[in-house]
Amino acid sequence: MIAAEENELLTRVGPDTPMGELLRRYWHPIGGALELTGKKFTKMVRLLGEDLVLYKDRSGTYGLIEPLCAHRRINLLYGMPLQHGLRCPYHGWAYDETGACIEQP
């Protein structure tokens, strides 16, 4: 049996934890390609203690970004897919697959 401190070190995978930093260096299956087809372009995902939005834009590129818009903190799960990126449904800020804001109308 391991000590409580060692157990905490090995089992906490959230942001800014040693095991979380290690696991973020590897690939993780988070969704099937058939889940984002037709009129469904976004999906809420919980991965390593973080809520994220998985989306597919109109060019077929997948993105995994933070769920809240940097401007008004609106959930991007309801965002509109663009040719390259996802647009916030509230004020229209656009984000690319890395989470960078690429347009502010």
N, C-alpha and C positions, 0 to 999 in steps of 0.2 A: 504494500500500500504506500502511496506517495503522500507527502506532506501537503497541507492545504495551500501553502504558498506556491508550491510547484504545480499543483493542480490548477490554480488560478492562472499561472503563467502559460500553461499548455492549452487551456480550454477557452480563453478569451480571444475572440477573433475580430473584434470591432476595430474601427480606425484607431491608429496610434497605439496599438498594442504589439508586442513582439511577434506573437503568432499571427496576428492579422497582417502585419507587414510581410511576413514570410509567405503566407498563402496568397497574397495579392500579386505575387510574382509568377503565378501559374495560371493556366487556362482552367475555366470552370464552365460546364454546360449549364446554361441558364434558360434556354427555351428552344423549342423546335421551330424550324423554318416555316412549317405549315401553320403555326400559331399566328403569324403575321401575314395573312393573305386576305384577298377580297377587300372589304371595307375596314378591316381591323389593322391599324398601323402601329399601335402602341400597346404595351403590356407592362404592368407594374411587377417588379422583381425585387425580392429581398435576398441579398447576397452578402455574406460575411458581416451581418449586423447592420447593413445599410440598405435603405430603400432607394431603388433606382428605377428609371424608365427605360425599357428596351423599345426601340422604334426602328421602323424601316421606312426610308424616304422613297420618293417616287423613282429615283434612279436605281433602287435596289440595294443601297448601302444601309447596313445596320449600324445603329448607334446605341450606346449605353451611357446615359447621362443622369445627373442629379434630378430629382423630380420637381424641384421648385425653380421657377423663373427668377433670375437675379434681380429683376426690376420690381415686381410686386408680389413675388412669392406665390404665384399661381401655379397649380399643379400642371406640369407638362404632359401628364397622361392624356389630357384632353386637347393636346396640341394638334396642329394641322401639318401634315407632311408636305414638304416642298420638294423641288427637284433635287436639291442638295441641302438637307437639314430638316429641322422641325421648328414650326412657328408657334409662339405662345398665343393662346386663344384670347388673351385679355388686351394687351397693348401691341402685340405683333412682333416682339423681338424674336429673332431667328437664331438657332443654335446648330452647330455641326455635330458630327459623330463623336468628337472629342469633348464636347461640352462648351466649346468656345462660342461666344456670341459673335455672329457673323453679319448681323444686320439689325439696325435700330431705326424703324421708320420715324 
